[in-house]
Amino acid sequence: MTILHACVHGFSSGAMLIIAIGAQNVFVLRQGLRREHVFGVVLVCALSDAILIQVGVWGLGATALAWPALASALRWLGAAFLLLYALRTAARAWRPGGLDPGASVPLPSARGAVLTAAALTWLNPHVYLDTVLLLGAIASPYGDAPRAGFAVGATLASCVWFAALGYGARWLAPVFAAPQAWRVLDALIALTMGLLAVGLLRSAG
Protein backbone atom coordinates (compact mmCIF):
# COMPACT_ATOMS: atom_id res chain seq x y z
CA MET A 1 0.00 0.00 0.00
CA THR A 2 2.92 2.32 0.64
CA ILE A 3 4.12 1.88 -2.93
CA LEU A 4 0.60 2.38 -4.27
CA HIS A 5 0.20 5.53 -2.14
CA ALA A 6 3.54 6.84 -3.45
CA CYS A 7 2.46 6.06 -7.03
CA VAL A 8 -0.79 8.00 -6.60
CA HIS A 9 1.13 10.84 -4.91
CA GLY A 10 3.58 10.90 -7.82
CA PHE A 11 0.77 10.91 -10.38
CA SER A 12 -1.12 13.77 -8.70
CA SER A 13 2.02 15.83 -8.05
CA GLY A 14 3.34 15.32 -11.59
CA ALA A 15 -0.03 16.07 -13.15
CA MET A 16 -0.48 19.39 -11.39
CA LEU A 17 3.03 20.53 -12.31
CA ILE A 18 2.70 19.45 -15.94
CA ILE A 19 -0.83 20.67 -16.62
CA ALA A 20 -0.06 24.32 -15.83
CA ILE A 21 -0.28 26.06 -19.21
CA GLY A 22 2.96 27.10 -20.83
CA ALA A 23 4.68 27.37 -24.20
CA GLN A 24 5.27 23.61 -24.40
CA ASN A 25 1.62 22.73 -23.76
CA VAL A 26 0.37 25.37 -26.19
CA PHE A 27 2.67 23.99 -28.89
CA VAL A 28 1.47 20.40 -28.32
CA LEU A 29 -2.13 21.61 -28.38
CA ARG A 30 -1.62 23.50 -31.63
CA GLN A 31 0.03 20.50 -33.27
CA GLY A 32 -2.87 18.34 -32.12
CA LEU A 33 -5.43 20.73 -33.55
CA ARG A 34 -3.63 20.78 -36.88
CA ARG A 35 -2.94 17.03 -36.71
CA GLU A 36 0.65 17.74 -37.73
CA HIS A 37 3.43 15.42 -36.47
CA VAL A 38 1.50 14.71 -33.27
CA PHE A 39 3.17 11.38 -32.51
CA GLY A 40 6.71 12.77 -32.72
CA VAL A 41 5.89 15.83 -30.64
CA VAL A 42 4.09 13.84 -27.93
CA LEU A 43 6.89 11.25 -27.84
CA VAL A 44 9.63 13.87 -27.43
CA CYS A 45 7.76 15.70 -24.66
CA ALA A 46 6.88 12.52 -22.76
CA LEU A 47 10.39 11.01 -23.03
CA SER A 48 12.03 14.29 -22.02
CA ASP A 49 9.78 14.56 -18.99
CA ALA A 50 10.45 10.93 -18.08
CA ILE A 51 14.21 11.56 -18.09
CA LEU A 52 13.89 14.73 -16.03
CA ILE A 53 11.57 13.01 -13.55
CA GLN A 54 14.11 10.21 -13.01
CA VAL A 55 16.88 12.77 -12.49
CA GLY A 56 14.79 14.60 -9.92
CA VAL A 57 13.39 11.58 -8.07
CA TRP A 58 16.56 9.46 -8.03
CA GLY A 59 19.43 11.92 -8.41
CA LEU A 60 18.14 14.72 -6.24
CA GLY A 61 16.17 12.36 -4.00
CA ALA A 62 19.15 10.11 -3.32
CA THR A 63 21.38 13.11 -2.59
CA ALA A 64 18.78 14.49 -0.22
CA LEU A 65 18.61 11.20 1.67
CA ALA A 66 22.39 11.18 2.05
CA TRP A 67 22.35 14.76 3.37
CA PRO A 68 19.38 15.28 5.74
CA ALA A 69 20.08 19.00 6.06
CA LEU A 70 19.92 19.34 2.28
CA ALA A 71 16.64 17.39 2.22
CA SER A 72 15.12 19.76 4.75
CA ALA A 73 16.36 22.83 2.87
CA LEU A 74 14.98 21.50 -0.41
CA ARG A 75 11.58 20.92 1.16
CA TRP A 76 11.46 24.46 2.55
CA LEU A 77 12.58 25.85 -0.81
CA GLY A 78 10.09 23.68 -2.66
CA ALA A 79 7.27 24.73 -0.32
CA ALA A 80 8.10 28.41 -0.81
CA PHE A 81 8.15 28.01 -4.58
CA LEU A 82 4.86 26.11 -4.56
CA LEU A 83 3.18 28.75 -2.42
CA LEU A 84 4.35 31.52 -4.76
CA TYR A 85 3.22 29.44 -7.73
CA ALA A 86 -0.17 28.90 -6.07
CA LEU A 87 -0.59 32.62 -5.43
CA ARG A 88 0.32 33.51 -9.02
CA THR A 89 -2.08 30.90 -10.37
CA ALA A 90 -4.86 32.05 -8.04
CA ALA A 91 -4.33 35.63 -9.20
CA ARG A 92 -4.50 34.48 -12.82
CA ALA A 93 -7.81 32.74 -12.07
CA TRP A 94 -9.32 36.14 -11.26
CA ARG A 95 -8.47 37.46 -14.73
CA PRO A 96 -8.59 34.42 -17.02
CA GLY A 97 -7.95 34.61 -20.74
CA GLY A 98 -9.08 32.22 -23.44
CA LEU A 99 -6.51 30.29 -25.40
CA ASP A 100 -6.65 30.39 -29.20
CA PRO A 101 -4.46 27.43 -30.15
CA GLY A 102 -5.59 27.66 -33.75
CA ALA A 103 -3.98 31.07 -34.22
CA SER A 104 -2.08 31.43 -37.46
CA VAL A 105 1.48 30.19 -37.06
CA PRO A 106 3.84 28.63 -39.62
CA LEU A 107 3.47 24.86 -39.90
CA PRO A 108 6.84 23.23 -39.12
CA SER A 109 8.24 20.17 -40.85
CA ALA A 110 8.39 16.89 -38.90
CA ARG A 111 12.01 17.60 -37.96
CA GLY A 112 11.19 21.20 -37.09
CA ALA A 113 8.24 20.16 -34.93
CA VAL A 114 10.31 17.63 -32.98
CA LEU A 115 13.19 20.08 -32.49
CA THR A 116 10.78 22.79 -31.36
CA ALA A 117 9.19 20.43 -28.83
CA ALA A 118 12.65 19.47 -27.54
CA ALA A 119 13.73 23.11 -27.27
CA LEU A 120 10.53 24.13 -25.44
CA THR A 121 11.26 21.35 -22.93
CA TRP A 122 15.02 21.42 -22.38
CA LEU A 123 15.59 25.16 -22.76
CA ASN A 124 12.78 26.11 -20.39
CA PRO A 125 14.22 26.92 -16.94
CA HIS A 126 10.86 26.24 -15.28
CA VAL A 127 11.03 22.58 -16.23
CA TYR A 128 14.07 22.15 -14.01
CA LEU A 129 12.30 23.81 -11.09
CA ASP A 130 9.08 21.86 -11.56
CA THR A 131 10.17 18.44 -12.79
CA VAL A 132 13.61 18.11 -11.21
CA LEU A 133 13.70 20.26 -8.08
CA LEU A 134 10.08 20.11 -6.89
CA LEU A 135 9.37 16.46 -7.74
CA GLY A 136 12.76 15.53 -6.28
CA ALA A 137 11.95 17.40 -3.08
CA ILE A 138 8.47 15.86 -2.83
CA ALA A 139 9.88 12.35 -3.40
CA SER A 140 12.84 12.75 -1.02
CA PRO A 141 11.10 11.40 2.13
CA TYR A 142 10.39 8.06 0.42
CA GLY A 143 12.61 4.99 0.58
CA ASP A 144 13.75 3.19 -2.56
CA ALA A 145 10.65 1.08 -3.26
CA PRO A 146 8.04 3.83 -2.63
CA ARG A 147 10.22 6.29 -4.54
CA ALA A 148 10.10 3.95 -7.54
CA GLY A 149 6.31 4.02 -7.27
CA PHE A 150 6.39 7.83 -7.07
CA ALA A 151 8.56 7.98 -10.21
CA VAL A 152 6.21 5.61 -12.07
CA GLY A 153 3.18 7.70 -11.08
CA ALA A 154 4.77 11.01 -12.12
CA THR A 155 6.00 9.55 -15.42
CA LEU A 156 2.56 8.07 -16.13
CA ALA A 157 0.95 11.46 -15.47
CA SER A 158 3.27 13.06 -18.02
CA CYS A 159 2.58 10.41 -20.68
CA VAL A 160 -1.19 10.58 -20.14
CA TRP A 161 -1.23 14.39 -20.24
CA PHE A 162 0.79 14.82 -23.43
CA ALA A 163 -1.10 12.03 -25.22
CA ALA A 164 -4.44 13.55 -24.16
CA LEU A 165 -3.32 17.04 -25.15
CA GLY A 166 -1.99 15.99 -28.56
CA TYR A 167 -4.63 13.49 -29.59
CA GLY A 168 -7.59 14.99 -27.73
CA ALA A 169 -6.90 18.56 -28.84
CA ARG A 170 -9.91 18.74 -31.13
CA TRP A 171 -12.21 18.07 -28.15
CA LEU A 172 -10.26 20.22 -25.68
CA ALA A 173 -9.98 23.31 -27.88
CA PRO A 174 -13.62 24.48 -27.72
CA VAL A 175 -13.59 24.05 -23.94
CA PHE A 176 -10.39 25.99 -23.28
CA ALA A 177 -11.25 28.75 -25.71
CA ALA A 178 -13.54 29.97 -22.92
CA PRO A 179 -11.94 32.04 -20.13
CA GLN A 180 -14.15 30.36 -17.52
CA ALA A 181 -12.54 26.98 -18.23
CA TRP A 182 -9.11 28.42 -17.46
CA ARG A 183 -10.52 30.04 -14.31
CA VAL A 184 -11.65 26.64 -13.01
CA LEU A 185 -8.40 24.93 -14.04
CA ASP A 186 -6.21 27.63 -12.49
CA ALA A 187 -8.23 27.54 -9.27
CA LEU A 188 -7.77 23.76 -9.02
CA ILE A 189 -4.05 24.06 -9.75
CA ALA A 190 -3.64 26.79 -7.11
CA LEU A 191 -5.46 24.68 -4.50
CA THR A 192 -3.38 21.60 -5.28
CA MET A 193 -0.12 23.56 -5.22
CA GLY A 194 -1.06 24.93 -1.82
CA LEU A 195 -1.79 21.44 -0.50
CA LEU A 196 1.53 20.15 -1.86
CA ALA A 197 3.32 23.04 -0.15
CA VAL A 198 1.63 22.22 3.19
CA GLY A 199 2.70 18.59 2.78
CA LEU A 200 6.30 19.64 2.17
CA LEU A 201 6.28 21.96 5.19
CA ARG A 202 4.96 19.17 7.40
CA SER A 203 7.69 16.79 6.24
CA ALA A 204 10.35 19.49 6.65
CA GLY A 205 9.24 20.18 10.20
Order of alpha helices (4+ residues) and beta strands (2+ residues): alpha-alpha-alpha-alpha-alpha-alpha-alpha-alpha-alpha-alpha
